[in-house]
Amino acid sequence: MKIALLPGDGIGPEIVAEATRVLDALRSEGLPIETETAPIGGSGFDAAHHPLPDATLALARVADAVLLGAVGGPAYDGLPRELRPEQGILGIRKALGLFANLRPALLYPELADASTLKAEVVAGLDVVIVRELTGDIYFGSPRGRRTNEHGDEEGFDTMRYSVPEIERIAKVGFETARRRSHRLTSVDKANVLDTSILWREVVTRVARDYPDVALAHMYVDNAAMQLVRNPRSFDTIVTGNLFGDILSDEASMLAGSIGMLPSASLDANGKGLYEPIHGSAPDIAGRGVANPLATILSVAMMFRHTFARDDVAARIEAAVRAALARGLRTADLAAPGEAAVGTRALGDAVMSALRSGNAIAMKDGES
Ligand code: NAD
């Protein structure tokens, strides 16, 4: 289990430190975990004048999985686009072929009041959005600006998906649904877009290989509405890059704080990059107040998706819930007037719950 740790910038090092303690505890129980740390983003620029230093990419390539904190910060805002911190993340996604982005939006009962929606609407929320990450209008060509036939300047982009691209993300969607409650909603705009008509045809075809999964199709505008009207009607959603970008941010708000949500970006073989969905939070960096749970939950996703160890993932998630059940809240989760704890204290609570949980059952070959 070779894991590359890329803490990045801002609160990245603080939250990855807490996730690393979880990995250390699991290693001390006998899991064959090896970690190595490398700079990315602004810290990559500081170390090697590039947001994705060659040595960092080389480490990520040989690792089985990558754990990333976050990148970015005001010190790097003036850099030319190709040297800006976010190029580090875009570069690593592209270089590793990470085409499937999984974002669970799960509301822990302990946090039912932290959502902006009524507790009775979001209680029990447990949705996973599978978003295609390397295609669609973000990458299609031609794109650019030109003067049209009326002499007006216009901007244009190209929405594009090939059959193999749709097939491989559809399969991730069906496999994800199969591990959950066997219900998949494919989101498109097939009433207007040719790309979506093809998307719907291909997803329907792939569904024949998954007779145990109930497939529904939904237009994206309706999906955006249903996500706030009745979010529990969804289990697994599969969609393209543009629609997934918007719907996954919408879904993240249902779950309370941005500091709670992990994500996975996977290649065709289950190798993955795991990261919290939030950024580097420069406004609170260095103060020891950031919520480390999204990063710790990203480690749980790593065990589920790359290492096929649902038992370890479930134990980490249970430890997070136990810490929340004790009433510990970082500032982003605390109700107005409620006392908040720091990053380390919440990490301590997860660690003690993890230690008091059942020791992990070893598989053959693990010492
Ligand atoms: P952000 O997610 O960093 O912060 C938004 C707000 O949420 C801030 O008020 C922040 O304090 C709070 N917040 C975020 N994570 C938190 C946590 N774990 N605990 C408590 N509070 C938390 O988004 P932003 O402010 O728009 O961007 C800041 C920097 O992060 C920018 O440079 C941006 O480019 C970068 N960014 C990076 C990523 C990434 O690394 N994947 C994603 C988004 C933004």
Boltz pocket constraint, residues with backbone or C-beta under 6 A from the ligand:
constraints:
  - pocket:
      binder: B
      contacts: [[A, 11], [A, 69], [A, 70], [A, 71], [A, 72], [A, 73], [A, 74], [A, 86], [A, 89], [A, 258], [A, 259], [A, 275], [A, 276], [A, 277], [A, 278], [A, 279], [A, 280], [A, 281], [A, 282], [A, 283], [A, 284], [A, 289], [A, 290], [A, 291], [A, 292], [A, 294], [A, 330], [A, 332]]
      max_distance: 6.0
